[in-house]
Amino acid sequence: MKYKEFAKYVGHLMSHTFSTEDSSRTLSQLLHASMGLVTESAEVLGELKKHFAYNRPFNVNKFKDELADVFHYLTMANNMLGIDIEVLMNINKAKLDIRYPEGYSDEKANNRDTEAEQKAVSQKEN
């Protein structure tokens, strides 16, 4: 399935679409998507916790299932705001290109130029 097909499917599941005329309802749906992102992300982390804290075998299928749930809620939020996934990818890449021009390093991770990152992000947003 392609992303645009999935986004349409997620949109079909949503109780309503984005509307500037009913901002409280729209924000309620965006809150739902945001809470879903947090709770499903916690479930992703929970799968790792089971392995490292409780010495259970790592369940890659359950991990993938939880990542898919995160992706669902991310798509829901994107639909609400009319954001295409490629836009988010480009924004993230622009920021990381500034942060890690030659690849990851602990030094660069700990000494970020957040002003330059935000400038790069704002150029990608417009």
Buried (B, 14 or more C-beta within 10 A) or exposed (E): EEEEEBBEEBBEEBEEEBEEEEEEEBEEBBEBBBEBBEEBBEBBEBBEEBBEEEEEEEEEEBBEBBBEBBBBBBBBBBBBEEBEBEBBEBBEEBBEEBBEEEEEEEEBEEEEEEEEBEEBBEEBEE
